């Protein structure tokens, strides 16, 4: 009985830490995304707002699709692994953009 409680508590702590780190990373990098779009991509405020709006629309559309897939296949690790691999493949692109944006901002100051 105590093993089950410890296992559940451990899983809860790991999941909570993951959600916190994911949300923190997303929020920290998304603020820099607007700066990058303005400086490097040359977008004005309306275009930057459109980019953020399109992102929100896709998030609203994709989450139910992802939930439907999860309901159909169950909580299998294959989908989790797929999401992790895709996220890891996108990381160099995102981190490179953020680094270039920070360097450009610091050199302009």
PAZA-955322 format. One record per residue: x, y, z of N, C-alpha, C, O in turn; residue number from 1. Coordinates in steps of 0.001 Angstrom, whole numbers, plus 524288, in hexadecimal, padded with zeros to 5 digits. Example, Ala and Ser with C-alpha at 12.3 -4.5 7.8 and 13.67 -1.06 7.14 Angstrom:
// residues 2
<nulo n_px="83386" n_py="7E9C6" n_pz="81E78" ca_px="8300C" ca_py="7EE6C" ca_pz="81E78" c_px="83390" c_py="7F31C" c_pz="81E78" o_px="8379C" o_py="7F309" o_pz="82111" i="1"/>
<nulo n_px="83232" n_py="7F736" n_pz="81BA8" ca_px="83566" ca_py="7FBDC" ca_pz="81BE4" c_px="83264" c_py="8001E" c_pz="81EBE" o_px="83461" o_py="80472" o_pz="81F67" i="2"/>
// end
This chain:
// residues 109
<nulo n_px="8032F" n_py="7FB59" n_pz="80000" ca_px="80000" ca_py="80000" ca_pz="80000" c_px="80362" c_py="804F1" c_pz="80000" o_px="80250" o_py="80899" o_pz="7FD10" i="1"/>
<nulo n_px="8076E" n_py="80511" n_pz="80342" ca_px="80AC6" ca_py="809B7" ca_pz="80377" c_px="80DED" c_py="80A54" c_pz="7FE73" o_px="80F52" o_py="80EB0" o_pz="7FCF9" i="2"/>
<nulo n_px="80F12" n_py="805EE" n_pz="7FBCC" ca_px="811E2" ca_py="80635" ca_pz="7F6DB" c_px="80E8C" c_py="808DF" c_pz="7F2BA" o_px="81086" o_py="80BF2" o_pz="7EF99" i="3"/>
<nulo n_px="80986" n_py="807B5" n_pz="7F2B7" ca_px="805F7" ca_py="80A2A" ca_pz="7EEF8" c_px="80580" c_py="80FFE" c_pz="7F004" o_px="80571" o_py="81315" o_pz="7EC54" i="4"/>
<nulo n_px="8052D" n_py="8118E" n_pz="7F4E2" ca_px="804CA" ca_py="81713" ca_pz="7F645" c_px="809D0" c_py="819ED" c_pz="7F4C8" o_px="8099B" o_py="81E40" o_pz="7F2B0" i="5"/>
<nulo n_px="80E4F" n_py="8178C" n_pz="7F5D7" ca_px="8134B" ca_py="819F5" ca_pz="7F478" c_px="813E3" c_py="81A66" c_pz="7EE8A" o_px="815DB" o_py="81E4F" o_pz="7EC8D" i="6"/>
<nulo n_px="81228" n_py="81655" n_pz="7EBBE" ca_px="8127A" ca_py="8165F" ca_pz="7E60C" c_px="80EFA" c_py="81AA5" c_pz="7E3CA" o_px="81085" o_py="81D73" o_pz="7E034" i="7"/>
<nulo n_px="80A49" n_py="81B19" n_pz="7E5EA" ca_px="806A6" ca_py="81F23" ca_pz="7E422" c_px="808C4" c_py="82490" c_pz="7E557" o_px="8086C" o_py="82815" o_pz="7E215" i="8"/>
<nulo n_px="80AED" n_py="8253F" n_pz="7E9F3" ca_px="80D1B" ca_py="82A4F" ca_pz="7EB66" c_px="811C5" c_py="82BB2" c_pz="7E7FA" o_px="8125D" o_py="83031" o_pz="7E661" i="9"/>
<nulo n_px="8150E" n_py="827DF" n_pz="7E6DB" ca_px="81991" ca_py="828C4" ca_pz="7E378" c_px="817CF" c_py="82A57" c_pz="7DDFE" o_px="819FB" o_py="82DF3" o_pz="7DBAB" i="10"/>
<nulo n_px="813E2" n_py="827A3" n_pz="7DBF3" ca_px="811DC" ca_py="828F8" ca_pz="7D6C5" c_px="80F7B" c_py="82E6E" c_pz="7D6C9" o_px="8101C" o_py="83156" o_pz="7D301" i="11"/>
<nulo n_px="80CC6" n_py="82FDB" n_pz="7DAF5" ca_px="80A6D" ca_py="8350B" ca_pz="7DB69" c_px="80E9F" c_py="8394D" c_pz="7DB71" o_px="80E0F" o_py="83D4E" o_pz="7D8D6" i="12"/>
<nulo n_px="812C5" n_py="8386C" n_pz="7DE5D" ca_px="81702" ca_py="83C43" ca_pz="7DEA7" c_px="819B4" c_py="83CD1" c_pz="7D95B" o_px="81AD9" o_py="8412C" o_pz="7D7AC" i="13"/>
<nulo n_px="81AB6" n_py="83875" n_pz="7D6BC" ca_px="81D39" ca_py="838A7" ca_pz="7D19C" c_px="819CA" c_py="83B76" c_pz="7CDA0" o_px="81BB2" o_py="83EAD" o_pz="7CA99" i="14"/>
<nulo n_px="814C5" n_py="83A42" n_pz="7CDA1" ca_px="81139" ca_py="83CC5" ca_pz="7C9F5" c_px="810AF" c_py="84296" c_pz="7CB1A" o_px="8108D" o_py="845C3" o_pz="7C77F" i="15"/>
<nulo n_px="81061" n_py="843FD" n_pz="7D00A" ca_px="81009" ca_py="8497D" ca_pz="7D181" c_px="814E6" c_py="84C7C" c_pz="7CFDD" o_px="81485" o_py="850DD" o_pz="7CDE8" i="16"/>
<nulo n_px="81972" n_py="84A27" n_pz="7D0A6" ca_px="81E54" ca_py="84C9B" ca_pz="7CF11" c_px="81E93" c_py="84D40" c_pz="7C922" o_px="82049" o_py="8514D" o_pz="7C730" i="17"/>
<nulo n_px="81CE2" n_py="84949" n_pz="7C64E" ca_px="81CCB" ca_py="8499D" ca_pz="7C09A" c_px="8193C" c_py="84E01" c_pz="7BEBC" o_px="81ABF" o_py="85117" o_pz="7BB5F" i="18"/>
<nulo n_px="8147F" n_py="84E4E" n_pz="7C0E8" ca_px="810CA" ca_py="8525D" ca_pz="7BF49" c_px="812EE" c_py="857C4" c_pz="7C090" o_px="81271" o_py="85B60" o_pz="7BD6B" i="19"/>
<nulo n_px="81548" n_py="85858" n_pz="7C521" ca_px="8178F" ca_py="85D63" ca_pz="7C68B" c_px="81BE5" c_py="85EF1" c_pz="7C2CD" o_px="81BEC" o_py="86352" o_pz="7C0D1" i="20"/>
<nulo n_px="81F91" n_py="85B65" n_pz="7C1CF" ca_px="823F8" ca_py="85CA2" ca_pz="7BE5E" c_px="8222D" c_py="85DAF" c_pz="7B8C9" o_px="82434" o_py="86130" o_pz="7B631" i="21"/>
<nulo n_px="81E65" n_py="85AA9" n_pz="7B6F5" ca_px="81C5F" ca_py="85B7F" ca_pz="7B1B2" c_px="819D0" c_py="860DA" c_pz="7B140" o_px="81ADC" o_py="863C1" o_pz="7AD8F" i="22"/>
<nulo n_px="81678" n_py="8622A" n_pz="7B500" ca_px="813B9" ca_py="86727" ca_pz="7B4DC" c_px="81786" c_py="86BB6" c_pz="7B575" o_px="81707" o_py="86FA7" o_pz="7B2BF" i="23"/>
<nulo n_px="81B46" n_py="86B33" n_pz="7B8F5" ca_px="81F25" ca_py="86F56" ca_pz="7B9B4" c_px="82257" c_py="87037" c_pz="7B4C2" o_px="82321" o_py="874AC" o_pz="7B322" i="24"/>
<nulo n_px="8242B" n_py="86C01" n_pz="7B261" ca_px="8274C" ca_py="86C6A" ca_pz="7ADA3" c_px="8241E" c_py="86ECE" c_pz="7A934" o_px="82601" o_py="87232" o_pz="7A65D" i="25"/>
<nulo n_px="81F50" n_py="86D03" n_pz="7A8A6" ca_px="81BF5" ca_py="86F0C" ca_pz="7A492" c_px="81AF5" c_py="874E2" c_pz="7A55B" o_px="81B5D" o_py="877EE" o_pz="7A1A8" i="26"/>
<nulo n_px="819AF" n_py="8766B" n_pz="7AA0A" ca_px="8187B" ca_py="87BEB" ca_pz="7AB1E" c_px="81D53" c_py="87F5E" c_pz="7AA74" o_px="81CEE" o_py="883B9" o_pz="7A874" i="27"/>
<nulo n_px="821D4" n_py="87D77" n_pz="7AC1A" ca_px="8269F" ca_py="8808E" ca_pz="7ABA7" c_px="82837" c_py="88147" c_pz="7A5F9" o_px="829E7" o_py="88586" o_pz="7A479" i="28"/>
<nulo n_px="827B9" n_py="87D43" n_pz="7A2D4" ca_px="8295D" ca_py="87DAD" ca_pz="79D61" c_px="8254C" c_py="8805E" c_pz="799FB" o_px="826AD" o_py="882C9" o_pz="79610" i="29"/>
<nulo n_px="82067" n_py="88000" n_pz="79B60" ca_px="81C50" ca_py="88251" ca_pz="79824" c_px="81C81" c_py="88842" c_pz="7985A" o_px="81B0E" o_py="88AD6" o_pz="79490" i="30"/>
<nulo n_px="81E3B" n_py="88A70" n_pz="79CA4" ca_px="81EDC" ca_py="89018" ca_pz="79CFB" c_px="82315" c_py="8920F" c_pz="79959" o_px="8229A" o_py="8964B" o_pz="7971F" i="31"/>
<nulo n_px="82736" n_py="88F07" n_pz="798BA" ca_px="82B6E" ca_py="8907C" ca_pz="7952C" c_px="829EA" c_py="88FC1" c_pz="78F79" o_px="82C35" o_py="89227" o_pz="78BFE" i="32"/>
<nulo n_px="82613" n_py="88C77" n_pz="78E8D" ca_px="82452" ca_py="88B69" ca_pz="78937" c_px="82229" c_py="8905C" c_pz="7869F" o_px="82317" o_py="89148" o_pz="781FE" i="33"/>
<nulo n_px="81F4E" n_py="89383" n_pz="78996" ca_px="81D34" ca_py="89862" ca_pz="78771" c_px="821A0" c_py="89C21" c_pz="785FB" o_px="82159" o_py="89EC2" o_pz="781F7" i="34"/>
<nulo n_px="8259F" n_py="89C5F" n_pz="7892D" ca_px="82A20" ca_py="89FB6" ca_pz="787F7" c_px="82CD2" c_py="89DD0" c_pz="78302" o_px="82E32" o_py="8A0ED" o_pz="77F9C" i="35"/>
<nulo n_px="82D8D" n_py="898C1" n_pz="782A2" ca_px="8300F" ca_py="8968C" ca_pz="77E01" c_px="82CD8" c_py="8979C" c_pz="77919" o_px="82EFF" o_py="89908" o_pz="7750A" i="36"/>
<nulo n_px="827B2" n_py="896EB" n_pz="77978" ca_px="8245F" ca_py="897E7" ca_pz="774EF" c_px="824BA" c_py="89D97" c_pz="7732E" o_px="8249A" o_py="89EB7" o_pz="76E82" i="37"/>
<nulo n_px="8252A" n_py="8A126" n_pz="776EA" ca_px="82593" ca_py="8A6A7" ca_pz="7758C" c_px="82ADF" c_py="8A815" c_pz="77354" o_px="82B32" o_py="8AAD6" o_pz="76F67" i="38"/>
<nulo n_px="82F0B" n_py="8A63C" n_pz="775D0" ca_px="83458" ca_py="8A7C3" ca_pz="77437" c_px="83652" c_py="8A4C1" c_pz="76F74" o_px="83807" o_py="8A71E" o_pz="76BA1" i="39"/>
<nulo n_px="83619" n_py="89FAA" n_pz="76FAC" ca_px="8387E" ca_py="89C73" ca_pz="76B99" c_px="834DB" c_py="89B55" c_pz="76708" o_px="83688" o_py="89B5A" o_pz="76286" i="40"/>
<nulo n_px="82FE3" n_py="89A5C" n_pz="7682F" ca_px="82C3B" ca_py="89924" ca_pz="763F9" c_px="829DD" c_py="89E12" c_pz="7619F" o_px="82776" o_py="89DD5" o_pz="75D76" i="41"/>
<nulo n_px="82A7F" n_py="8A286" n_pz="76436" ca_px="8289C" ca_py="8A776" ca_pz="76225" c_px="822BA" c_py="8A81F" c_pz="76249" o_px="82095" o_py="8AB05" o_pz="75F1A" i="42"/>
<nulo n_px="8200F" n_py="8A588" n_pz="765DF" ca_px="81A63" ca_py="8A602" ca_pz="76637" c_px="818DD" c_py="8AAB0" c_pz="7698C" o_px="81B9B" o_py="8AC1A" o_pz="76D3D" i="43"/>
<nulo n_px="81478" n_py="8AD0E" n_pz="76833" ca_px="81285" ca_py="8B14F" ca_pz="76B7D" c_px="80EFA" c_py="8AF0D" c_pz="76FB3" o_px="80E3C" o_py="8AA4F" o_pz="76FFD" i="44"/>
<nulo n_px="80CCE" n_py="8B26D" n_pz="772EF" ca_px="809C9" ca_py="8B0A4" ca_pz="77775" c_px="804F9" c_py="8AD7B" c_pz="775E4" o_px="803A5" o_py="8A9AA" o_pz="7787F" i="45"/>
<nulo n_px="8025F" n_py="8AF03" n_pz="771B6" ca_px="7FDB3" ca_py="8AC2D" ca_pz="76FF9" c_px="7FF25" c_py="8A6B1" c_pz="76E2E" o_px="7FC6F" o_py="8A2EF" o_pz="76F74" i="46"/>
<nulo n_px="80365" n_py="8A637" n_pz="76B3C" ca_px="80519" ca_py="8A114" ca_pz="76960" c_px="806D1" c_py="89D98" c_pz="76DE9" o_px="805C1" o_py="898E7" o_pz="76DED" i="47"/>
<nulo n_px="80973" n_py="89FE2" n_pz="771B7" ca_px="80B11" ca_py="89CD4" ca_pz="7764A" c_px="8063F" c_py="89AEE" c_pz="7793D" o_px="80617" o_py="89674" o_pz="77AFD" i="48"/>
<nulo n_px="8025C" n_py="89E45" n_pz="779CA" ca_px="7FD79" ca_py="89CAA" ca_pz="77C49" c_px="7FAC3" c_py="8985A" c_pz="77947" o_px="7F86A" o_py="894DE" o_pz="77B9D" i="49"/>
<nulo n_px="7FB10" n_py="8988D" n_pz="77422" ca_px="7F8B9" ca_py="89474" ca_pz="770E0" c_px="7FB85" c_py="88F43" c_pz="771BB" o_px="7F902" o_py="88B2D" o_pz="7720F" i="50"/>
<nulo n_px="800A2" n_py="88F68" n_pz="77218" ca_px="803A4" ca_py="88A9F" ca_pz="77314" c_px="801FF" c_py="88839" c_pz="77845" o_px="80133" o_py="8837F" o_pz="7789A" i="51"/>
<nulo n_px="8017D" n_py="88B6B" n_pz="77C4C" ca_px="7FFE0" ca_py="88974" ca_pz="78165" c_px="7FA40" c_py="88774" c_pz="78142" o_px="7F903" o_py="88394" o_pz="783D3" i="52"/>
<nulo n_px="7F6DA" n_py="88A08" n_pz="77E4F" ca_px="7F16A" ca_py="8884A" ca_pz="77DE4" c_px="7F109" c_py="8830B" c_pz="77B1C" o_px="7EE11" o_py="87F9F" o_pz="77CB8" i="53"/>
<nulo n_px="7F40E" n_py="8826E" n_pz="776ED" ca_px="7F410" ca_py="87D72" ca_pz="77419" c_px="7F609" c_py="87917" c_pz="777A9" o_px="7F3F7" o_py="874C0" o_pz="77791" i="54"/>
<nulo n_px="7FA02" n_py="87A39" n_pz="77AC6" ca_px="7FBF3" ca_py="8765D" ca_pz="77E7E" c_px="7F7AA" c_py="874C3" c_pz="78252" o_px="7F711" o_py="87023" o_pz="78380" i="55"/>
<nulo n_px="7F4B7" n_py="87889" n_pz="7843E" ca_px="7F073" ca_py="87755" ca_pz="787DA" c_px="7EC36" c_py="8740D" c_pz="78555" o_px="7EA28" o_py="87073" o_pz="787C5" i="56"/>
<nulo n_px="7EAE0" n_py="87544" n_pz="78076" ca_px="7E6DD" ca_py="87248" ca_pz="77DAC" c_px="7E8AA" c_py="86CA5" c_pz="77CEA" o_px="7E5AB" o_py="868FC" o_pz="77DCB" i="57"/>
<nulo n_px="7ED91" n_py="86BF4" n_pz="77B46" ca_px="7EF8C" ca_py="866A7" ca_pz="77A92" c_px="7EFB7" c_py="863AE" c_pz="77FBD" o_px="7EEBF" o_py="85EF9" o_pz="77FD4" i="58"/>
<nulo n_px="7F0EB" n_py="86655" n_pz="783FF" ca_px="7F0F5" ca_py="863BC" ca_pz="78918" c_px="7EB7B" c_py="861DF" c_pz="78A88" o_px="7EAD7" o_py="85D97" o_pz="78C9F" i="59"/>
<nulo n_px="7E797" n_py="86509" n_pz="78970" ca_px="7E232" ca_py="8638F" ca_pz="78AA1" c_px="7E073" c_py="85EFE" c_pz="78739" o_px="7DD90" o_py="85B99" o_pz="78908" i="60"/>
<nulo n_px="7E226" n_py="85EE0" n_pz="78259" ca_px="7E094" ca_py="85AB8" ca_pz="77EC6" c_px="7E38A" c_py="855AE" c_pz="77FDB" o_px="7E136" o_py="8517A" o_pz="77FC6" i="61"/>
<nulo n_px="7E898" n_py="85602" n_pz="780DE" ca_px="7EBDF" ca_py="85158" ca_pz="78168" c_px="7EAF7" c_py="84E77" c_pz="7868B" o_px="7EB2D" o_py="849A9" o_pz="786A5" i="62"/>
<nulo n_px="7E9F7" n_py="85143" n_pz="78ACA" ca_px="7E95E" ca_py="84EA6" ca_pz="78FD7" c_px="7E4E8" c_py="84AB1" c_pz="78FEE" o_px="7E5B4" o_py="84668" o_pz="791F7" i="63"/>
<nulo n_px="7E04B" n_py="84BD8" n_pz="78DDF" ca_px="7DC45" ca_py="847BE" ca_pz="78DB7" c_px="7DDC5" c_py="84321" c_pz="78A3B" o_px="7DC71" o_py="83EA9" o_pz="78B6A" i="64"/>
<nulo n_px="7E086" n_py="84433" n_pz="785F4" ca_px="7E247" ca_py="83FED" ca_pz="78288" c_px="7E61B" c_py="83C74" c_pz="78578" o_px="7E5C0" o_py="837AA" o_pz="7853F" i="65"/>
<nulo n_px="7E9C1" n_py="83EE3" n_pz="78837" ca_px="7ED85" ca_py="83BF5" ca_pz="78B59" c_px="7EAB3" c_py="838D5" c_pz="78F99" o_px="7EC07" o_py="83451" o_pz="79094" i="66"/>
<nulo n_px="7E6D7" n_py="83B39" n_pz="79219" ca_px="7E3CA" ca_py="8387C" ca_pz="79617" c_px="7E0CA" c_py="833E4" c_pz="793DD" o_px="7E071" o_py="82FC9" o_pz="79658" i="67"/>
<nulo n_px="7DE9E" n_py="8348B" n_pz="78F35" ca_px="7DBCB" ca_py="83045" ca_pz="78CA6" c_px="7DF73" c_py="82BB9" c_pz="78B7E" o_px="7DE1C" o_py="82731" o_pz="78C63" i="68"/>
<nulo n_px="7E41A" n_py="82CFC" n_pz="7897D" ca_px="7E7F3" ca_py="828DF" ca_pz="78865" c_px="7E972" c_py="82611" c_pz="78D6B" o_px="7E9D5" o_py="82147" o_pz="78D83" i="69"/>
<nulo n_px="7EA49" n_py="8290B" n_pz="79196" ca_px="7EBAF" ca_py="826A5" ca_pz="7969C" c_px="7E74F" c_py="82318" c_pz="7989C" o_px="7E860" o_py="81EEE" o_pz="79AC3" i="70"/>
<nulo n_px="7E268" n_py="824B6" n_pz="797E9" ca_px="7DE07" ca_py="82181" ca_pz="7999C" c_px="7DDAE" c_py="81C78" c_pz="79677" o_px="7DC61" o_py="8185B" o_pz="79897" i="71"/>
<nulo n_px="7DED3" n_py="81CC8" n_pz="79174" ca_px="7DE70" ca_py="81825" ca_pz="78E1D" c_px="7E2CB" c_py="8143A" c_pz="78F1B" o_px="7E1CD" o_py="80F87" o_pz="78F4C" i="72"/>
<nulo n_px="7E795" n_py="81612" n_pz="78FBB" ca_px="7EBED" ca_py="81264" ca_pz="79068" c_px="7ED44" c_py="81186" c_pz="7961F" o_px="7F083" o_py="80E32" o_pz="7975D" i="73"/>
<nulo n_px="7EAD5" n_py="81474" n_pz="79998" ca_px="7EC09" ca_py="813EF" ca_pz="79F22" c_px="7F105" c_py="816D9" c_pz="7A077" o_px="7F375" o_py="81946" o_pz="79D1B" i="74"/>
<nulo n_px="7F273" n_py="81695" n_pz="7A549" ca_px="7F720" ca_py="8195C" ca_pz="7A70B" c_px="7FBE5" c_py="815F5" c_pz="7A5F7" o_px="7FE3A" o_py="813B9" o_pz="7A987" i="75"/>
<nulo n_px="7FD40" n_py="815A1" n_pz="7A10B" ca_px="801C5" ca_py="81286" ca_pz="79F88" c_px="8067F" c_py="8160A" c_pz="79F26" o_px="80611" o_py="81AB5" o_pz="79E14" i="76"/>
<nulo n_px="80AE4" n_py="813C9" n_pz="7A006" ca_px="80FB7" ca_py="816CB" ca_pz="79FFF" c_px="8116C" c_py="81841" c_pz="79A83" o_px="8149F" o_py="81BC9" o_pz="799E1" i="77"/>
<nulo n_px="80F60" n_py="815A5" n_pz="79686" ca_px="810FE" ca_py="816CD" ca_pz="7912F" c_px="80FC0" c_py="81C75" c_pz="78FB2" o_px="81305" o_py="81F21" o_pz="78D66" i="78"/>
<nulo n_px="80B18" n_py="81E42" n_pz="790FA" ca_px="809A3" ca_py="8239A" ca_pz="78FAB" c_px="80CDC" c_py="82782" c_pz="792CE" o_px="80E68" o_py="82B92" o_pz="790BF" i="79"/>
<nulo n_px="80DE0" n_py="82653" n_pz="797BA" ca_px="81125" ca_py="829B3" ca_pz="79AF1" c_px="816A9" c_py="82A0A" c_pz="798BD" o_px="818F5" o_py="82E42" o_pz="79886" i="80"/>
<nulo n_px="818C9" n_py="82593" n_pz="7971B" ca_px="81DF7" ca_py="82583" ca_pz="794C6" c_px="81E0D" c_py="828A9" c_pz="78FB3" o_px="821C9" o_py="82B84" o_pz="78EAC" i="81"/>
<nulo n_px="819F4" n_py="82824" n_pz="78C88" ca_px="81998" ca_py="82B0D" ca_pz="787A9" c_px="8199B" c_py="830EE" c_pz="788AD" o_px="81C69" o_py="833D8" o_pz="78612" i="82"/>
<nulo n_px="81681" n_py="832A9" n_pz="78C6D" ca_px="81644" ca_py="8383B" ca_pz="78DBE" c_px="81B8D" c_py="83A1D" c_pz="78FBD" o_px="81D41" o_py="83E65" o_pz="78E5C" i="83"/>
<nulo n_px="81E28" n_py="83701" n_pz="792F3" ca_px="82350" ca_py="8387C" ca_pz="794F8" c_px="82755" c_py="838E3" c_pz="79096" o_px="82A7C" o_py="83C85" o_pz="79088" i="84"/>
<nulo n_px="82740" n_py="8353D" n_pz="78CF3" ca_px="82AFF" ca_py="8354B" ca_pz="7889E" c_px="82A0E" c_py="83A09" c_pz="7851B" o_px="82DC4" o_py="83CAB" o_pz="7838E" i="85"/>
<nulo n_px="82526" n_py="83B20" n_pz="783DB" ca_px="823EF" ca_py="83FA9" ca_pz="78095" c_px="8258A" c_py="844B3" c_pz="7835A" o_px="827AE" o_py="84840" o_pz="780EA" i="86"/>
<nulo n_px="82483" n_py="844FE" n_pz="78866" ca_px="82615" ca_py="849A4" ca_pz="78B65" c_px="82BFC" c_py="84A39" c_pz="78B7C" o_px="82E04" o_py="84E8D" o_pz="78AF8" i="87"/>
<nulo n_px="82EBB" n_py="845E8" n_pz="78C22" ca_px="83475" ca_py="84619" ca_pz="78C3F" c_px="836A6" c_py="847B6" c_pz="786EF" o_px="83A98" o_py="84A74" o_pz="786AF" i="88"/>
<nulo n_px="83425" n_py="8460C" n_pz="782B9" ca_px="835F8" ca_py="84790" ca_pz="77D88" c_px="834FD" c_py="84D59" c_pz="77C70" o_px="837DD" o_py="84FC5" o_pz="77971" i="89"/>
<nulo n_px="830FC" n_py="84F8A" n_pz="77ED4" ca_px="82FD9" ca_py="8551D" ca_pz="77E19" c_px="83337" c_py="8588A" c_pz="7819B" o_px="833CB" o_py="85D30" o_pz="78086" i="90"/>
<nulo n_px="8356A" n_py="8566E" n_pz="785B2" ca_px="8385E" ca_py="85984" ca_pz="7897E" c_px="83D01" c_py="85C71" c_pz="7871F" o_px="83DBB" o_py="86105" o_pz="78868" i="91"/>
<nulo n_px="8402F" n_py="85A0D" n_pz="783B9" ca_px="84493" ca_py="85D12" ca_pz="78190" c_px="842CB" c_py="861DC" c_pz="77E80" o_px="84553" o_py="865F2" o_pz="77EB9" i="92"/>
<nulo n_px="83E8C" n_py="86169" n_pz="77BB4" ca_px="83C83" ca_py="865D6" ca_pz="778BC" c_px="83AB6" c_py="86A30" c_pz="77C5B" o_px="83BE2" o_py="86EC4" o_pz="77B79" i="93"/>
<nulo n_px="837E1" n_py="868BE" n_pz="78067" ca_px="835D0" ca_py="86CA1" ca_pz="78410" c_px="83A40" c_py="86F1E" c_pz="78727" o_px="83A79" o_py="873E4" o_pz="787AC" i="94"/>
<nulo n_px="83DC1" n_py="86BEB" n_pz="78931" ca_px="841FC" ca_py="86E1A" ca_pz="78C5C" c_px="845B3" c_py="87163" c_pz="78906" o_px="847C8" o_py="87549" o_pz="78AEB" i="95"/>
<nulo n_px="8468F" n_py="86FEB" n_pz="78430" ca_px="849D1" ca_py="87310" ca_pz="780B9" c_px="84763" c_py="8785D" c_pz="77FA8" o_px="84A1F" o_py="87C51" o_pz="77F81" i="96"/>
<nulo n_px="84250" n_py="87877" n_pz="77EED" ca_px="83F99" ca_py="87D6C" ca_pz="77E06" c_px="83FE3" c_py="880E5" c_pz="782D5" o_px="840AD" o_py="8859D" o_pz="78260" i="97"/>
<nulo n_px="83F42" n_py="87E9E" n_pz="78764" ca_px="83F6A" ca_py="881A1" ca_pz="78C3B" c_px="844E6" c_py="883C6" c_pz="78D21" o_px="84582" o_py="8884A" o_pz="78EA9" i="98"/>
<nulo n_px="848E1" n_py="88097" n_pz="78C31" ca_px="84E4D" ca_py="88268" ca_pz="78CEB" c_px="84F94" c_py="886D9" c_pz="78933" o_px="851F4" o_py="88AB8" o_pz="78AC8" i="99"/>
<nulo n_px="84E04" n_py="88656" n_pz="7843D" ca_px="84F01" ca_py="88A7E" ca_pz="78076" c_px="84C23" c_py="88F78" c_pz="781EF" o_px="84E34" o_py="893C3" o_pz="7814C" i="100"/>
<nulo n_px="8475D" n_py="88EE4" n_pz="783EB" ca_px="84450" ca_py="8936D" ca_pz="78582" c_px="846E2" c_py="89628" c_pz="78A26" o_px="8472D" o_py="89AF4" o_pz="78A51" i="101"/>
<nulo n_px="848B7" n_py="8931D" n_pz="78DDC" ca_px="84B4A" ca_py="8956C" ca_pz="79271" c_px="8505C" c_py="89820" c_pz="790E4" o_px="8517C" o_py="89C60" o_pz="792D6" i="102"/>
<nulo n_px="85366" n_py="895CD" n_pz="78D7B" ca_px="85847" ca_py="89837" ca_pz="78BC2" c_px="85737" c_py="89D48" c_pz="788D5" o_px="85A00" o_py="8A123" o_pz="7898C" i="103"/>
<nulo n_px="8532D" n_py="89D48" n_pz="78585" ca_px="851E4" ca_py="8A1FE" ca_pz="78294" c_px="85002" c_py="8A64A" c_pz="7863B" o_px="85149" o_py="8AADC" o_pz="78575" i="104"/>
<nulo n_px="84D00" n_py="8A4DF" n_pz="78A2E" ca_px="84B07" ca_py="8A8B8" ca_pz="78DE1" c_px="84F78" c_py="8AAFB" c_pz="79127" o_px="84FAA" o_py="8AFB0" o_pz="7921D" i="105"/>
<nulo n_px="85307" n_py="8A796" n_pz="792DB" ca_px="8576A" ca_py="8A973" ca_pz="7960B" c_px="85B38" c_py="8ACC0" c_pz="792EF" o_px="85D61" o_py="8B08B" o_pz="794F5" i="106"/>
<nulo n_px="85C0E" n_py="8AB53" n_pz="78DFA" ca_px="85FBD" ca_py="8AE61" ca_pz="78AD0" c_px="85D66" c_py="8B3A4" c_pz="78943" o_px="8604B" o_py="8B75D" o_pz="78852" i="107"/>
<nulo n_px="8583E" n_py="8B403" n_pz="788FB" ca_px="855B4" ca_py="8B901" ca_pz="78798" c_px="855AC" c_py="8BCCC" c_pz="78C36" o_px="85544" o_py="8C189" o_pz="78B80" i="108"/>
<nulo n_px="8561A" n_py="8BAAB" n_pz="790EE" ca_px="855D5" ca_py="8BDFE" ca_pz="79594" c_px="85AD5" c_py="8C0E3" c_pz="79699" o_px="85B2F" o_py="8C3D6" o_pz="79A61" i="109"/>
// end
